[in-house]
């Protein structure tokens, strides 16, 4: 992890371009104006995950393994929600930010579930009036996302799901912080064991074959 004070957006971008896969860049005392400029320059072409917490800027360069697991989680969640006939609107690793709170974050995956009906067809959000995602997902293979929890709490994200490689945990927002749960409150049928087994099957047996088998299992056991 690198730590430096770089006031120039150009310098930050240049430093990020040289990040090795799986590394992160940390900059303290980076103001909100420069954070928004950075996001504007990056646009939709970002291969990074950028988070901001009241002056603390962090840029992660995900490894291919990291992004692979994020994609698998998306696929598994989609199949699960489809079988259980639950509404789902996925927004990938979109940026969620609040100028008033001076926080911003890009999860590995995020979903509207309880509020799915409110965002169908919606492409632009204003966190001052729009709801946050019901769920944000963090892939924690080599680095912990623990410090991001304060950002999600400030934005009011009800649940954060974390994948640790051999475990999948659920964290619910309570009293301004997160408490770990055995299963999701938003999707009570979903457990960590279900997620880990399905993800491992996708890795070992290929996505198409594993997801077909996953769908069959769900249909016979729900």
N, C-alpha and C positions, 0 to 999 in steps of 0.2 A: 504494500500500500504506500502511495506517495502522499506527502503532505506539503503544501506550499501556499503562499498568498499571492494569487495572480489576479490583479484587478482587470486585466484586459480579456475580453471575450475571445479575441484571436489567440492569445496565449493559452487559454484554457482549452480551446479546440485543438491547438497544436499538440498540447500535452496529452489530450485524450487520444489523438490519432496514434500516439506512440505507446499506448497502454498494451502490454501483453495480454493475451487471452486469459480471462479469469482474474485479472488485476483490477484494482480500483484506485481512483484519484480522489483525494480529499483536500478541500480548500476551505479554510476558515475565513470568516469575516467577508464573505462574498455577498454583495448587496442584492436586493430583490430586482432592481432595474437590470443589472447585468445578468441575473438568472433568467429573466424573461427574454432578454436579448439573445442569450445562449439558446433557449428553446426555439426562438424564431429562426435563428440561423440553421439549427439542426433540422427543423421542420419534420417531415414524415420519413426522412431517410436515416433516422438514428438507428444505429446498431447497439447503442448503449442503453443503460438504465440510469436515469438521472433523478436524484432526490435532493430536496432542499428543506432545511429545517432551521428557520430563523437565523440565517447567515452562514450555515454550514452546508456546503455543496459537496455532493458525492456523485461520482460518475463511475459506474461499473461497466467493464467490458466483458460481457458474458462469454463463456467458452461454448463451443459447439455442443458439448455434453449438457451444459446448463440449458441452452435453448431447446435441445432435443427433449429434455424432460418437461419443459414448459409446454411444448407442443403436445406431448403425450397426455399431460394432465387435461389440457383442453379437450382432446378427443374422448378421453374416458368420461369426463364430466358431461359432455354432450350426449353420449350414449346413455348414461345413467338417467339424465333428465328426460330424454326422449322416451325411454321405457316406462318411467314413472309418470309420464304425461305432465311434467312440470315445466312452466314457462322459464325460458332462459334467454337472456340477451348478453352476448359476450363482447367485450371491448378490448381484448388483447392486452397490450402493455401501454395503453393510452396514458397521457399525463393528466393527473388530477391535482389542481392547485387552488390555493386561496390567497389572494393578495392581502386580505384583511388579517389572516392568521400567519402570513409569511411562511407557508409550507407548500411543498409540492412533491409528488412521488409518481413513479412509473412501476407498477407491479409487473410480475411476469405474466399473469393472467388476471382478469377481473370479470365479475358477473353481476348483472342485475337479475334477481330472481323474484323476490317479493315485489319489487318495483319494476319488474320487466314491462308491465303494461304501460308504465309511464314514459318509457324511453324507446318504444318501438318506432323506428324510422328517425330517431334523433341522432344527429351527427355532431352537434356542438353543445357544450355544456357551460353553465355558469354556476360555480359551486355556491354562490350567494343565494341562489334560488332553486337549483336542481338538487336532487338527492345524490349522495355518493353511491358508488357501487355497493351492493349488499355483501359482496365477497371480494377480497383481494388475495391473490396467491403469490407466495414467495418461494422460490427454489433455493434452498440453502445447502448446496453441495460442498462448497469450500469456504464460504463466508456466511456469517450469521446475519439475518435481517432484523435482529432484535432491536437495533437502534431506529429502524423505520417504524416500529410500532407506535411511537409517539406521534409521528406524522399521521398515520392512519387514524389514531384516536382523535387528533385535532380535527380531522376531516369528517369524523363520525362514521367511519366504515364499520358496520356491525360485526363482521367476522373477518379474520385473517387466517388463511390456511397455509401451512408451511410444510414443504416436502424436504426431508433430510436425507434422502437416498434410501434408507431402510425403514423410515417412519414417516407417517403423514399425520400432522396434528392440527387441531382446530382451536382457535382462540376467539373468544367472544368479548365484545366491548362491554365493560361493566364499571361504572363509577369513574370514568376517565382513563381506565387502563384495561388490559386484556387478561382474561383468565382462560387457562387451557381446559378443553372439554374432551370427553371421550368420543363424541360425535357432534356433527353440526346441528345447531338449533334451527337454522334456516332450512336445511335439508336433513331432517332427523333420521331418514333411512340410510344416510351415507356415513360410513365409518372409515377410519384410517386403514383398517385391514383390507377393506374392499378396494380402496384406492391403490394401496401398495401392491396387492396381488395383480390387479389389472395392469398397472404400469409395468411391473416386472414381466408379465406375460407378453406385453407389446415388445419389450426389449429382446426377450428370448425367442419368441416365435413369429415375430413380424406383426406389424400393426393390423393389417387387414384380417388375418387369421385370428389374432388374439381378440380383436374387437367384436368379431362375429361370435366367438365363443363367450365373451363377456355378456353380450346381449342375450344370448340363449340362457345363460345362468341366471341373469336378472329376471327374465321372463318366467322362469320356472320356480323362482324362490320368492318373488315379491308378494 
